Amino acid sequence: MTDHPAAVDAGTRLAVDRTRLAYERTMMAWVRTATSLISFGFTIYKFFQFEIDKGQPRADRLIGPRGFALIMIGIGLSAVFFASIEHRQSLKLLRTTYGDIPRSVSGLIGGLIGGLGLIALIVVILGR
């Protein structure tokens, strides 16, 4: 006895596969967006840190490079976090309705990017 829903016909199975792949593509788009935000924030921080270390005068700004970097990295981490939750819920619904759905590679990549983003955030927070 299996714990899967009843077997589905080939057309339905192909539709489920297309839906799952659409979820994967959407998650990877969010991962690309989060990666861009995190890397841009970290790059801005390191660039201005390099300029400050060279002795360039600091101008009075509303928000400095460190604050900007923290905002960009925070937005990137939030994006990958909320996208991961939505992705997981969508795949759970497919599994509940149609049974066996393969593991998500894009979910794993999202977790790795989130981990790297946390490292970047810690580096910026602990930075001078």
Backbone as a printed PyTorch tensor [residue, N CA C, xyz], in Angstrom:
tensor([[[  0.8480,  -1.1800,   0.0000],
         [  0.0000,   0.0000,   0.0000],
         [  0.8890,   1.2370,   0.0000]],

        [[  0.5730,   2.1940,  -0.8720],
         [  1.3750,   3.4110,  -0.9620],
         [  0.6520,   4.5610,  -0.2860]],

        [[  1.4380,   5.5720,   0.0820],
         [  0.8400,   6.7550,   0.6870],
         [  0.6740,   7.8790,  -0.3280]],

        [[  0.7570,   7.5480,  -1.6190],
         [  0.6060,   8.5240,  -2.6880],
         [ -0.8610,   8.6160,  -3.0790]],

        [[ -1.2220,   9.7560,  -3.6660],
         [ -2.5520,   9.8340,  -4.2700],
         [ -2.6380,   8.8560,  -5.4460]],

        [[ -3.8210,   8.6450,  -5.9290],
         [ -4.0260,   7.7210,  -7.0450],
         [ -3.1740,   8.1300,  -8.2400]],

        [[ -2.7720,   7.1580,  -9.0380],
         [ -1.9390,   7.4120, -10.2140],
         [ -2.6610,   8.3730, -11.1600]],

        [[ -1.8970,   9.2310, -11.7930],
         [ -2.4760,  10.2010, -12.7200],
         [ -2.0780,   9.8270, -14.1350]],

        [[ -2.8650,  10.2980, -15.0910],
         [ -2.5580,   9.9770, -16.4830],
         [ -1.3360,  10.7690, -16.9640]],

        [[ -0.8220,  10.4110, -18.1300],
         [  0.4170,  10.9940, -18.6470],
         [  0.2790,  12.4980, -18.8730]],

        [[ -0.8650,  12.9430, -19.3730],
         [ -1.0690,  14.3760, -19.6180],
         [ -1.0100,  15.1840, -18.3370]],

        [[ -1.6340,  14.6590, -17.3050],
         [ -1.6110,  15.3460, -16.0090],
         [ -0.2010,  15.3470, -15.4400]],

        [[  0.4880,  14.2240, -15.5790],
         [  1.8540,  14.1300, -15.0610],
         [  2.7790,  15.1420, -15.7520]],

        [[  2.6200,  15.2860, -17.0720],
         [  3.4200,  16.2730, -17.7950],
         [  3.0780,  17.7000, -17.3590]],

        [[  1.8140,  17.9570, -17.1030],
         [  1.4030,  19.2800, -16.6230],
         [  2.0010,  19.5620, -15.2460]],

        [[  2.0270,  18.5570, -14.3820],
         [  2.6270,  18.7120, -13.0600],
         [  4.1230,  18.9810, -13.1960]],

        [[  4.7820,  18.2700, -14.1040],
         [  6.2130,  18.5010, -14.3240],
         [  6.4750,  19.9190, -14.8340]],

        [[  5.6350,  20.3990, -15.7420],
         [  5.7960,  21.7730, -16.2440],
         [  5.5830,  22.7830, -15.1150]],

        [[  4.6190,  22.5300, -14.2690],
         [  4.3580,  23.4200, -13.1300],
         [  5.5370,  23.4260, -12.1780]],

        [[  6.0690,  22.2500, -11.8710],
         [  7.2230,  22.1530, -10.9730],
         [  8.4220,  22.8910, -11.5550]],

        [[  8.6610,  22.7140, -12.8480],
         [  9.7770,  23.4030, -13.4930],
         [  9.5680,  24.9180, -13.5120]],

        [[  8.3290,  25.3570, -13.6230],
         [  8.0450,  26.7920, -13.5450],
         [  8.3680,  27.3150, -12.1440]],

        [[  8.0500,  26.5300, -11.1160],
         [  8.4170,  26.9130,  -9.7450],
         [  9.9380,  26.9890,  -9.6000]],

        [[ 10.6330,  26.0430, -10.2130],
         [ 12.0980,  26.0440, -10.1450],
         [ 12.6750,  27.2830, -10.8330]],

        [[ 12.1500,  27.6160, -12.0160],
         [ 12.6340,  28.8060, -12.7330],
         [ 12.3610,  30.0770, -11.9440]],

        [[ 11.2090,  30.1460, -11.3300],
         [ 10.8770,  31.3150, -10.5190],
         [ 11.8240,  31.4380,  -9.3390]],

        [[ 12.1080,  30.3290,  -8.6870],
         [ 13.0360,  30.3610,  -7.5510],
         [ 14.4220,  30.7870,  -8.0070]],

        [[ 14.8830,  30.2850,  -9.1360],
         [ 16.2000,  30.6660,  -9.6290],
         [ 16.2410,  32.1510, -10.0180]],

        [[ 15.1320,  32.7020, -10.4910],
         [ 15.0830,  34.1350, -10.7810],
         [ 15.2360,  34.9360,  -9.4860]],

        [[ 14.5920,  34.4810,  -8.4190],
         [ 14.7450,  35.1480,  -7.1230],
         [ 16.1690,  34.9950,  -6.5970]],

        [[ 16.7720,  33.8380,  -6.8150],
         [ 18.1630,  33.6270,  -6.3850],
         [ 19.0860,  34.5820,  -7.1400]],

        [[ 18.8760,  34.7430,  -8.4440],
         [ 19.6920,  35.6920,  -9.2250],
         [ 19.5190,  37.1120,  -8.7060]],

        [[ 18.2880,  37.4930,  -8.4200],
         [ 18.0190,  38.8330,  -7.9070],
         [ 18.6920,  39.0440,  -6.5600]],

        [[ 18.5480,  38.0700,  -5.6640],
         [ 19.1590,  38.1840,  -4.3380],
         [ 20.6720,  38.2330,  -4.4430]],

        [[ 21.2530,  37.4120,  -5.3130],
         [ 22.7000,  37.4110,  -5.5020],
         [ 23.1790,  38.7730,  -5.9900]],

        [[ 22.4440,  39.3660,  -6.9120],
         [ 22.8090,  40.6900,  -7.4190],
         [ 22.7550,  41.7370,  -6.3130]],

        [[ 21.7110,  41.7240,  -5.5300],
         [ 21.5770,  42.6970,  -4.4490],
         [ 22.6770,  42.5330,  -3.4080]],

        [[ 22.9250,  41.3030,  -3.0020],
         [ 23.9410,  41.0380,  -1.9820],
         [ 25.3210,  41.4190,  -2.4990]],

        [[ 25.6490,  40.9910,  -3.7040],
         [ 26.9890,  41.2780,  -4.2270],
         [ 27.1710,  42.7680,  -4.5110]],

        [[ 26.1390,  43.4440,  -4.9700],
         [ 26.2440,  44.8810,  -5.2080],
         [ 26.4610,  45.6240,  -3.8940]],

        [[ 25.7080,  45.2750,  -2.8700],
         [ 25.8850,  45.9160,  -1.5690],
         [ 27.2720,  45.6830,  -1.0080]],

        [[ 27.7460,  44.4550,  -1.0830],
         [ 29.0710,  44.1390,  -0.5540],
         [ 30.1630,  44.8310,  -1.3680]],

        [[ 29.9950,  44.9080,  -2.6830],
         [ 30.9740,  45.5690,  -3.5450],
         [ 31.0580,  47.0590,  -3.2370]],

        [[ 29.9260,  47.7010,  -3.0720],
         [ 29.9130,  49.1230,  -2.7200],
         [ 30.6450,  49.3350,  -1.3970]],

        [[ 30.3730,  48.4920,  -0.4310],
         [ 31.0270,  48.6020,   0.8750],
         [ 32.5430,  48.4710,   0.7320]],

        [[ 33.0060,  47.4450,   0.0280],
         [ 34.4460,  47.2200,  -0.1070],
         [ 35.1050,  48.3320,  -0.9370]],

        [[ 34.4400,  48.8250,  -1.9600],
         [ 34.9960,  49.8950,  -2.7760],
         [ 35.2320,  51.1430,  -1.9320]],

        [[ 34.2220,  51.5510,  -1.1750],
         [ 34.3810,  52.7570,  -0.3700],
         [ 35.3210,  52.5300,   0.8130]],

        [[ 35.3880,  51.3090,   1.3170],
         [ 36.3500,  51.0100,   2.3660],
         [ 37.7660,  51.1740,   1.8170]],

        [[ 37.9840,  50.7420,   0.5960],
         [ 39.2770,  50.8970,  -0.0560],
         [ 39.6050,  52.3790,  -0.2460]],

        [[ 38.6320,  53.1750,  -0.6680],
         [ 38.8390,  54.6100,  -0.8520],
         [ 39.1610,  55.2930,   0.4820]],

        [[ 38.4720,  54.9060,   1.5390],
         [ 38.7220,  55.4870,   2.8580],
         [ 40.1150,  55.1060,   3.3390]],

        [[ 40.5180,  53.8620,   3.1080],
         [ 41.8490,  53.4090,   3.5180],
         [ 42.9510,  54.1430,   2.7650]],

        [[ 42.6720,  54.6150,   1.5400],
         [ 43.6580,  55.3730,   0.7710],
         [ 43.7770,  56.8010,   1.2740]],

        [[ 42.8870,  57.2020,   2.1540],
         [ 42.9530,  58.5380,   2.7170],
         [ 42.0720,  59.5510,   2.0200]],

        [[ 41.1220,  59.0910,   1.2260],
         [ 40.2020,  60.0090,   0.5760],
         [ 39.3160,  60.6610,   1.6380]],

        [[ 39.0520,  61.9490,   1.5160],
         [ 38.2010,  62.6140,   2.5070],
         [ 36.7690,  62.0840,   2.4250]],

        [[ 36.1510,  62.0040,   3.5850],
         [ 34.7630,  61.5490,   3.6500],
         [ 33.8350,  62.7460,   3.5540]],

        [[ 32.8890,  62.6660,   2.7060],
         [ 31.8830,  63.7190,   2.6000],
         [ 30.7300,  63.3820,   3.5280]],

        [[ 30.0810,  64.4010,   4.0530],
         [ 28.9060,  64.1530,   4.8840],
         [ 27.7710,  63.6770,   3.9830]],

        [[ 27.2500,  62.5230,   4.3230],
         [ 26.1820,  61.9160,   3.5180],
         [ 25.0140,  61.5750,   4.4250]],

        [[ 23.8600,  61.4990,   3.8120],
         [ 22.6830,  61.0590,   4.5490],
         [ 22.8510,  59.6060,   4.9700]],

        [[ 23.3480,  58.8010,   4.0480],
         [ 23.6100,  57.3900,   4.3430],
         [ 24.9750,  57.0470,   3.7470]],

        [[ 25.7970,  56.4190,   4.5390],
         [ 27.1420,  56.0790,   4.0970],
         [ 27.1770,  54.7550,   3.3640]],

        [[ 28.3650,  54.3920,   2.8810],
         [ 28.5100,  53.1390,   2.1480],
         [ 28.1600,  51.9140,   2.9980]],

        [[ 28.4970,  51.9600,   4.2740],
         [ 28.1950,  50.8260,   5.1530],
         [ 26.6850,  50.6530,   5.3170]],

        [[ 25.9870,  51.7590,   5.5460],
         [ 24.5230,  51.7010,   5.6660],
         [ 23.8690,  51.2260,   4.3880]],

        [[ 24.3730,  51.7380,   3.2570],
         [ 23.8400,  51.3170,   1.9630],
         [ 24.0620,  49.8200,   1.7490]],

        [[ 25.2740,  49.3590,   2.0880],
         [ 25.5860,  47.9300,   1.9380],
         [ 24.6680,  47.0830,   2.8080]],

        [[ 24.4460,  47.5110,   4.0420],
         [ 23.5660,  46.7540,   4.9380],
         [ 22.1440,  46.6830,   4.3910]],

        [[ 21.6710,  47.7860,   3.8250],
         [ 20.3260,  47.7970,   3.2470],
         [ 20.2450,  46.8450,   2.0580]],

        [[ 21.2070,  46.9300,   1.1470],
         [ 21.1840,  46.0790,  -0.0550],
         [ 21.2920,  44.5970,   0.3150]],

        [[ 22.2030,  44.2720,   1.2140],
         [ 22.3600,  42.8680,   1.6280],
         [ 21.1050,  42.3940,   2.3460]],

        [[ 20.5320,  43.2500,   3.1790],
         [ 19.2950,  42.8910,   3.8850],
         [ 18.1390,  42.6280,   2.9330]],

        [[ 18.0130,  43.4640,   1.9070],
         [ 16.9440,  43.2550,   0.9180],
         [ 17.1850,  41.9440,   0.1640]],

        [[ 18.4410,  41.6720,  -0.2110],
         [ 18.7580,  40.4170,  -0.9040],
         [ 18.4560,  39.1980,  -0.0400]],

        [[ 18.8320,  39.2630,   1.2370],
         [ 18.5470,  38.1400,   2.1390],
         [ 17.0480,  37.9620,   2.3440]],

        [[ 16.3240,  39.0690,   2.4640],
         [ 14.8690,  38.9800,   2.6100],
         [ 14.2360,  38.3540,   1.3720]],

        [[ 14.7220,  38.7590,   0.2010],
         [ 14.1700,  38.2200,  -1.0470],
         [ 14.3600,  36.7170,  -1.1290]],

        [[ 15.5700,  36.2380,  -0.8490],
         [ 15.8200,  34.8000,  -0.9560],
         [ 15.0750,  34.0420,   0.1560]],

        [[ 14.9240,  34.6470,   1.3200],
         [ 14.2040,  33.9980,   2.4150],
         [ 12.7240,  33.8200,   2.0740]],

        [[ 12.0670,  34.9040,   1.6590],
         [ 10.6400,  34.8140,   1.3450],
         [ 10.3780,  33.9750,   0.0930]],

        [[ 11.2770,  34.0510,  -0.8780],
         [ 11.1290,  33.2140,  -2.0750],
         [ 11.2670,  31.7390,  -1.7140]],

        [[ 12.1700,  31.4180,  -0.7950],
         [ 12.3470,  30.0280,  -0.3740],
         [ 11.1040,  29.4890,   0.3330]],

        [[ 10.5080,  30.3180,   1.1610],
         [  9.2780,  29.9020,   1.8520],
         [  8.1720,  29.6340,   0.8380]],

        [[  7.9870,  30.5680,  -0.0900],
         [  6.9420,  30.3930,  -1.1050],
         [  7.2080,  29.1620,  -1.9700]],

        [[  8.4630,  28.9660,  -2.3510],
         [  8.8460,  27.8210,  -3.1840],
         [  8.5490,  26.5050,  -2.4530]],

        [[  8.9330,  26.4520,  -1.1990],
         [  8.6990,  25.2390,  -0.4120],
         [  7.2070,  24.9490,  -0.2670]],

        [[  6.4000,  25.9870,  -0.0280],
         [  4.9510,  25.7850,   0.0970],
         [  4.3470,  25.3060,  -1.2190]],

        [[  4.8070,  25.8560,  -2.3230],
         [  4.2800,  25.4510,  -3.6320],
         [  4.6000,  23.9860,  -3.9260]],

        [[  5.8440,  23.5890,  -3.6580],
         [  6.2080,  22.1890,  -3.8970],
         [  5.4790,  21.2460,  -2.9400]],

        [[  5.2550,  21.6860,  -1.7200],
         [  4.5170,  20.8590,  -0.7500],
         [  3.0890,  20.6220,  -1.2380]],

        [[  2.4770,  21.6570,  -1.7930],
         [  1.1240,  21.5040,  -2.3400],
         [  1.1200,  20.5170,  -3.5070]],

        [[  2.1100,  20.6030,  -4.3920],
         [  2.1910,  19.6440,  -5.4990],
         [  2.3780,  18.2240,  -4.9760]],

        [[  3.2450,  18.0580,  -3.9750],
         [  3.4720,  16.7170,  -3.4050],
         [  2.2090,  16.1620,  -2.7680]],

        [[  1.4890,  17.0300,  -2.0620],
         [  0.2590,  16.5900,  -1.4080],
         [ -0.7840,  16.1630,  -2.4340]],

        [[ -0.8740,  16.9170,  -3.5160],
         [ -1.9010,  16.6480,  -4.5180],
         [ -1.5190,  15.5260,  -5.4800]],

        [[ -0.2540,  15.5000,  -5.9160],
         [  0.1320,  14.5840,  -6.9890],
         [  1.1860,  13.5630,  -6.6120]],

        [[  1.6050,  13.5300,  -5.3780],
         [  2.5450,  12.4900,  -4.9690],
         [  3.9960,  12.8550,  -5.1410]],

        [[  4.7270,  11.9400,  -5.7150],
         [  6.1790,  12.0230,  -5.7910],
         [  6.6500,  13.1850,  -6.6640]],

        [[  7.2890,  14.1610,  -6.0440],
         [  7.8800,  15.3000,  -6.7440],
         [  9.3640,  15.3000,  -6.3790]],

        [[ 10.2450,  15.4350,  -7.3620],
         [ 11.6890,  15.4290,  -7.0600],
         [ 12.0980,  16.5810,  -6.1390]],

        [[ 13.2130,  16.3980,  -5.4690],
         [ 13.7810,  17.4500,  -4.6140],
         [ 14.1420,  18.6590,  -5.4650]],

        [[ 14.1230,  19.8150,  -4.8450],
         [ 14.3860,  21.0610,  -5.5520],
         [ 15.8550,  21.4490,  -5.4680]],

        [[ 16.4990,  21.5020,  -6.6150],
         [ 17.8840,  21.9580,  -6.6800],
         [ 17.9370,  23.4690,  -6.4540]],

        [[ 16.9730,  24.1950,  -6.9900],
         [ 16.9700,  25.6450,  -6.8220],
         [ 16.7610,  26.0350,  -5.3550]],

        [[ 16.0230,  25.2200,  -4.6130],
         [ 15.8720,  25.4710,  -3.1800],
         [ 17.2010,  25.3240,  -2.4540]],

        [[ 17.9830,  24.3340,  -2.8440],
         [ 19.3120,  24.1350,  -2.2630],
         [ 20.2300,  25.3120,  -2.6040]],

        [[ 20.2040,  25.7410,  -3.8470],
         [ 21.0200,  26.8800,  -4.2690],
         [ 20.5890,  28.1400,  -3.5130]],

        [[ 19.2910,  28.3120,  -3.3330],
         [ 18.7920,  29.4550,  -2.5560],
         [ 19.3180,  29.4440,  -1.1350]],

        [[ 19.3800,  28.2640,  -0.5230],
         [ 19.9410,  28.1540,   0.8220],
         [ 21.4200,  28.5050,   0.8640]],

        [[ 22.1550,  28.0640,  -0.1410],
         [ 23.5890,  28.3950,  -0.2080],
         [ 23.8110,  29.8940,  -0.3910]],

        [[ 23.0320,  30.5180,  -1.2500],
         [ 23.1500,  31.9620,  -1.4690],
         [ 22.7510,  32.7110,  -0.1980]],

        [[ 21.7410,  32.2180,   0.4880],
         [ 21.3630,  32.8310,   1.7590],
         [ 22.4910,  32.7540,   2.7760]],

        [[ 23.1740,  31.6150,   2.8290],
         [ 24.3110,  31.4600,   3.7340],
         [ 25.4490,  32.4010,   3.3890]],

        [[ 25.7550,  32.5180,   2.0990],
         [ 26.7980,  33.4540,   1.6700],
         [ 26.3930,  34.8990,   1.9570]],

        [[ 25.1160,  35.1920,   1.8010],
         [ 24.6240,  36.5350,   2.1170],
         [ 24.7580,  36.8500,   3.5940]],

        [[ 24.4990,  35.8580,   4.4370],
         [ 24.6850,  36.0610,   5.8820],
         [ 26.1410,  36.3300,   6.2200]],

        [[ 27.0420,  35.6240,   5.5570],
         [ 28.4760,  35.8710,   5.7750],
         [ 28.8250,  37.3000,   5.3660]],

        [[ 28.3200,  37.7450,   4.2140],
         [ 28.5820,  39.1170,   3.7580],
         [ 28.0170,  40.1210,   4.7550]],

        [[ 26.8280,  39.8540,   5.2670],
         [ 26.2070,  40.7440,   6.2400],
         [ 27.0560,  40.8390,   7.5080]],

        [[ 27.5490,  39.7170,   7.9830],
         [ 28.3920,  39.6990,   9.1880],
         [ 29.6830,  40.4590,   8.9390]],

        [[ 30.2830,  40.2840,   7.7650],
         [ 31.5200,  40.9980,   7.4350],
         [ 31.2920,  42.5040,   7.4490]],

        [[ 30.1710,  42.9560,   6.8770],
         [ 29.8750,  44.3860,   6.8470],
         [ 29.5750,  44.8940,   8.2590]],

        [[ 28.8250,  44.1380,   9.0390],
         [ 28.5010,  44.5670,  10.4060],
         [ 29.7630,  44.6590,  11.2690]],

        [[ 30.6350,  43.6680,  11.1550],
         [ 31.8420,  43.6610,  11.9660],
         [ 32.9440,  44.5480,  11.4030]],

        [[ 32.7640,  44.9930,  10.1770],
         [ 33.7510,  45.8710,   9.5540],
         [ 33.8030,  47.2130,  10.2450]],

        [[ 34.8300,  47.8980,   9.9960],
         [ 35.0810,  49.1960,  10.5940],
         [ 33.9950,  50.1230,  10.2790]]])
